[in-house]
Amino acid sequence: MAEITDREQRQIDESNSSGKTPVVFIHGLWLLPSSWDNWVGLFEENGYAGVTPSWPDDPETVEKARANPNVFAKKTLKQVADHTAKVIDQLDKEPAVMGHSTGGLLTYMIADRGLSAASVAIDAGPFRGVLPLPLSALKSASPVLRNPLNRGRAITLTFDQFKYGWTNALDDNEAQHLYDTYHVAAPGVALMQMANANLNPFTEAKVDPRNPDRGPLLIIDGEKDHTVPWAIANAAYKRQKHNESVTEITRIPNRGHSLTIDSGWREVAQTALDFVKRFV
C-alpha cells in the first residue's frame, strides 16, 4: 500500500487540529487532486476541512505528471480505495466523501466500507450490477478498451477524445483550456475494471447497495455527459435506493463530464454542499 504523502499528511493534520468536519474529495481518471482546489475553497468557506487524497504515486503537479506519464500505469480500483481508506483512518472525525467519474465509483466503494458520514458520487463510473452501456460511453472509453494491452499502460487522451468524452457541452476555447490545465495520463486497468465489472464475478468494481453502513448518498450526473450518461447514473440510483439510508439523484442541465472543473463548477459544488450540510 502506498505511503501517505507529505501533502496528504499536512491536510490530515490541519483537518484534525481545526476540529472541523473533513470532506474527502476523490479524483478520477485523467485528473489530479489539484482538480478539486476550487471545491476545497468553497467547502472550507462553509466550515469544513478539505482533504484531497492522491492515487498511489500521483505526481504533485500536472507538469510533473506529463513529464512522467508511465507512473500512472497499473493502478487498480482496490489500490486506490485502500489508499483513500488509509487517509480517512487518520482523520479524527468521520468525513463526508465525494468523487467524480472513477472517483465517484470509489466514493461508492468507500461508503460501502462504512467510512463516510455522507457521500456524493458525481458522474460516477459503474459498479457490478449497473447494466446500461450507452454508445457514447463506449465511444468515450474506446481509447482504452480498443487495445487489451492498454490494461498495463498509462493512457493519454488526444484533445479530440477529451472534447468528445469530457467537454462536448462546452465551446472549443474552454475545452482547450481545461485540456491544457488539467489533463494527465490515466491507468488503463481501472477503466477496464469498470467496463468488465458485469463479466467478472471477482471484480473490484462492486458494492453492496443494501449495506446498512453506507450512509446518505447523493448521485449527480450531467445531462449531456457522454462518458457517464444518465442511463448509467439512473441505473446506479435504482440499485442504491434499496439502501435503508437516504439515496437521492439529481441531473444538472446542459452539463458534460467536465462539470466539476469547468466554468459552471460552482453550481455542482453548491448542490453537493447543500446535501452534505443536511447530514454532517
C-alpha positions as CSV (number, residue, x, y, z in Angstrom):
1,M,0.0,0.0,0.0
2,A,1.3,3.5,-0.9
3,E,2.5,5.6,1.9
4,I,0.7,8.8,2.9
5,T,2.4,11.7,1.1
6,D,3.7,14.8,2.9
7,R,0.9,16.8,1.2
8,E,-1.8,14.4,2.4
9,Q,-0.3,14.4,5.9
10,R,-0.4,18.2,6.1
11,Q,-4.1,18.1,5.1
12,I,-4.9,15.4,7.7
13,D,-3.1,17.4,10.4
14,E,-4.8,20.6,9.5
15,S,-8.2,18.9,9.5
16,N,-7.6,17.3,12.9
17,S,-6.3,20.4,14.5
18,S,-9.1,22.6,13.2
19,G,-11.8,20.4,14.8
20,K,-13.9,20.8,11.6
21,T,-15.6,18.0,9.8
22,P,-13.4,16.9,6.9
23,V,-14.6,16.4,3.4
24,V,-12.6,14.0,1.3
25,F,-12.5,14.6,-2.4
26,I,-11.6,11.7,-4.7
27,H,-10.4,12.5,-8.2
28,G,-11.0,10.2,-11.2
29,L,-9.1,9.2,-14.3
30,W,-7.2,11.8,-16.3
31,L,-7.1,14.3,-13.3
32,L,-5.0,15.0,-10.2
33,P,-6.1,16.0,-6.7
34,S,-5.5,19.7,-7.6
35,S,-8.6,19.5,-9.8
36,W,-10.6,19.8,-6.6
37,D,-9.0,23.1,-5.5
38,N,-12.0,25.3,-6.2
39,W,-14.3,22.9,-4.4
40,V,-12.0,22.8,-1.4
41,G,-12.1,26.5,-1.2
42,L,-15.9,26.6,-1.2
43,F,-16.3,23.9,1.4
44,E,-13.7,25.5,3.7
45,E,-15.5,28.8,3.4
46,N,-18.5,26.9,4.7
47,G,-16.8,25.5,7.8
48,Y,-15.4,22.1,6.5
49,A,-11.8,20.9,6.1
50,G,-10.8,19.7,2.7
51,V,-8.7,16.6,2.1
52,T,-7.7,15.6,-1.4
53,P,-6.1,12.1,-1.4
54,S,-3.8,11.1,-4.2
55,W,-4.0,7.9,-6.1
56,P,-0.8,5.9,-5.4
57,D,2.2,7.6,-7.0
58,D,0.3,10.6,-8.2
59,P,2.8,13.4,-9.2
60,E,2.2,16.6,-7.3
61,T,1.7,18.8,-10.4
62,V,0.3,18.4,-13.9
63,E,3.7,19.4,-15.3
64,K,5.4,16.5,-13.4
65,A,2.6,14.1,-14.4
66,R,3.1,15.0,-18.1
67,A,6.8,14.5,-17.8
68,N,6.4,11.0,-16.4
69,P,3.1,9.6,-17.6
70,N,4.0,5.9,-17.1
71,V,3.8,6.5,-13.3
72,F,0.0,6.1,-13.6
73,A,0.1,2.6,-15.2
74,K,-1.4,-0.4,-13.4
75,K,-3.2,1.4,-10.6
76,T,-6.3,-0.7,-9.7
77,L,-9.5,0.4,-8.1
78,K,-8.7,-1.5,-4.9
79,Q,-5.3,0.0,-4.6
80,V,-6.8,3.5,-4.8
81,A,-9.7,2.6,-2.4
82,D,-7.2,1.1,0.1
83,H,-5.0,4.2,0.0
84,T,-8.0,6.5,0.4
85,A,-9.2,4.5,3.3
86,K,-5.7,4.8,4.9
87,V,-6.0,8.6,4.6
88,I,-9.5,8.5,6.1
89,D,-8.3,6.3,9.0
90,Q,-6.0,9.2,10.1
91,L,-8.9,11.6,10.4
92,D,-10.3,12.3,13.9
93,K,-13.8,12.8,12.5
94,E,-15.8,10.7,10.1
95,P,-15.7,12.6,6.8
96,A,-18.1,13.3,4.0
97,V,-16.8,11.8,0.9
98,M,-17.3,12.8,-2.7
99,G,-15.7,11.9,-6.0
100,H,-16.0,12.4,-9.7
101,S,-16.1,9.8,-12.5
102,T,-13.9,6.9,-11.4
103,G,-13.7,8.8,-8.1
104,G,-17.4,8.6,-7.9
105,L,-17.2,4.8,-8.1
106,L,-14.5,4.9,-5.4
107,T,-16.9,7.0,-3.4
108,Y,-19.5,4.2,-3.6
109,M,-16.7,1.8,-2.5
110,I,-15.6,3.9,0.4
111,A,-19.2,4.3,1.6
112,D,-19.6,0.6,1.3
113,R,-16.8,0.2,3.8
114,G,-18.7,2.3,6.3
115,L,-16.1,5.2,6.2
116,S,-18.3,8.1,5.1
117,A,-20.8,10.1,7.0
118,A,-22.4,11.2,3.7
119,S,-21.4,10.7,0.1
120,V,-21.8,12.4,-3.2
121,A,-21.0,10.5,-6.4
122,I,-20.6,12.7,-9.4
123,D,-20.8,11.3,-12.9
124,A,-19.7,8.1,-11.2
125,G,-18.3,5.1,-13.0
126,P,-20.4,1.9,-13.0
127,F,-20.2,-0.9,-10.5
128,R,-21.2,-4.6,-10.9
129,G,-25.0,-4.8,-11.5
130,V,-25.2,-1.5,-13.4
131,L,-26.1,-2.8,-16.8
132,P,-26.6,0.0,-19.3
133,L,-23.7,0.6,-21.8
134,P,-24.8,3.6,-24.0
135,L,-22.9,4.1,-27.2
136,S,-21.5,7.4,-26.1
137,A,-20.0,5.7,-23.0
138,L,-18.4,3.0,-25.2
139,K,-17.0,5.6,-27.6
140,S,-15.6,7.7,-24.7
141,A,-13.9,4.6,-23.3
142,S,-12.7,3.3,-26.7
143,P,-9.2,4.9,-26.4
144,V,-8.5,2.4,-23.7
145,L,-10.8,-0.5,-24.4
146,R,-9.9,-1.0,-28.1
147,N,-6.5,-2.5,-27.2
148,P,-6.2,-5.2,-24.5
149,L,-2.6,-4.3,-23.9
150,N,-3.7,-0.9,-22.5
151,R,-4.6,-2.8,-19.3
152,G,-0.9,-2.4,-18.3
153,R,-0.4,1.0,-19.7
154,A,-1.0,4.7,-18.8
155,I,-3.2,6.3,-21.5
156,T,-3.3,9.9,-22.5
157,L,-6.3,11.3,-24.4
158,T,-6.0,13.4,-27.5
159,F,-7.8,16.7,-27.4
160,D,-10.5,15.4,-29.8
161,Q,-11.0,12.4,-27.5
162,F,-11.2,14.7,-24.5
163,K,-13.6,17.0,-26.3
164,Y,-16.0,14.1,-27.0
165,G,-15.8,12.4,-23.6
166,W,-15.5,15.4,-21.3
167,T,-16.2,18.8,-22.9
168,N,-18.9,18.2,-25.5
169,A,-21.1,20.7,-23.8
170,L,-18.5,23.5,-23.9
171,D,-17.1,25.7,-26.6
172,D,-13.7,24.9,-28.1
173,N,-11.9,27.6,-26.2
174,E,-12.9,26.4,-22.8
175,A,-12.4,22.8,-23.8
176,Q,-8.8,23.6,-24.8
177,H,-8.2,25.5,-21.6
178,L,-9.4,22.5,-19.5
179,Y,-7.3,20.1,-21.5
180,D,-4.2,22.2,-21.1
181,T,-4.8,22.9,-17.4
182,Y,-5.9,19.5,-16.0
183,H,-5.5,16.5,-18.4
184,V,-2.9,13.9,-17.4
185,A,-2.4,10.2,-18.3
186,A,-4.5,7.5,-16.5
187,P,-4.2,3.8,-15.8
188,G,-6.0,1.7,-18.4
189,V,-6.6,-1.1,-15.9
190,A,-9.0,1.0,-13.8
191,L,-11.3,1.7,-16.8
192,M,-11.2,-1.9,-17.9
193,Q,-12.2,-3.0,-14.4
194,M,-15.3,-0.9,-14.7
195,A,-16.1,-1.9,-18.2
196,N,-15.8,-5.6,-17.4
197,A,-17.5,-5.5,-14.0
198,N,-20.6,-7.4,-15.1
199,L,-18.4,-10.1,-16.8
200,N,-16.1,-10.8,-13.8
201,P,-17.7,-12.1,-10.6
202,F,-14.5,-11.2,-8.7
203,T,-14.3,-7.6,-10.0
204,E,-13.1,-4.9,-7.6
205,A,-15.8,-2.6,-9.1
206,K,-18.5,-3.8,-6.8
207,V,-20.5,-2.6,-3.8
208,D,-23.4,-3.9,-1.7
209,P,-26.2,-1.4,-2.3
210,R,-28.1,-2.7,0.8
211,N,-25.2,-2.3,3.2
212,P,-26.7,-0.5,6.3
213,D,-23.3,1.1,7.0
214,R,-23.4,3.1,3.7
215,G,-24.9,6.3,4.9
216,P,-26.7,9.0,3.0
217,L,-25.9,9.2,-0.7
218,L,-26.4,11.8,-3.5
219,I,-25.8,10.9,-7.1
220,I,-25.2,13.8,-9.5
221,D,-25.0,13.4,-13.3
222,G,-24.6,15.9,-16.1
223,E,-27.4,15.9,-18.6
224,K,-25.1,15.9,-21.6
225,D,-22.4,13.6,-20.2
226,H,-21.0,11.3,-22.9
227,T,-18.7,9.3,-20.5
228,V,-21.3,8.5,-17.8
229,P,-24.7,9.1,-19.5
230,W,-27.9,9.5,-17.4
231,A,-28.8,5.8,-18.1
232,I,-25.7,4.7,-16.1
233,A,-26.3,7.1,-13.2
234,N,-30.0,6.3,-13.0
235,A,-29.3,2.5,-13.1
236,A,-26.9,3.0,-10.2
237,Y,-29.5,5.0,-8.3
238,K,-32.1,2.3,-8.8
239,R,-29.8,-0.2,-7.2
240,Q,-28.6,2.1,-4.4
241,K,-32.1,3.2,-3.4
242,H,-32.7,-0.2,-1.9
243,N,-30.5,1.0,0.9
244,E,-32.2,2.0,4.2
245,S,-30.3,5.3,4.2
246,V,-31.2,8.3,2.2
247,T,-30.5,7.9,-1.6
248,E,-31.1,10.8,-4.0
249,I,-30.2,11.6,-7.6
250,T,-30.1,14.9,-9.5
251,R,-29.3,15.8,-13.1
252,I,-27.5,19.0,-13.9
253,P,-28.9,20.5,-17.1
254,N,-26.7,21.2,-20.1
255,R,-23.5,19.8,-18.5
256,G,-21.0,17.3,-19.6
257,H,-18.4,15.2,-17.8
258,S,-16.2,18.2,-17.1
259,L,-18.9,19.7,-14.7
260,T,-16.5,19.6,-11.7
261,I,-13.8,21.6,-13.3
262,D,-15.4,23.8,-16.0
263,S,-16.8,27.4,-15.6
264,G,-20.0,26.0,-14.1
265,W,-18.3,24.0,-11.3
266,R,-19.9,26.2,-8.5
267,E,-23.4,25.1,-9.3
268,V,-22.5,21.5,-8.9
269,A,-20.4,22.1,-5.8
270,Q,-23.2,24.0,-4.2
271,T,-25.6,21.1,-4.9
272,A,-23.1,18.8,-3.2
273,L,-22.5,21.2,-0.3
274,D,-26.3,21.6,0.4
275,F,-26.6,17.8,0.6
276,V,-23.6,17.4,3.0
277,K,-25.0,20.2,5.2
278,R,-28.1,18.2,5.8
279,F,-26.3,15.2,7.3
280,V,-22.8,16.3,8.5
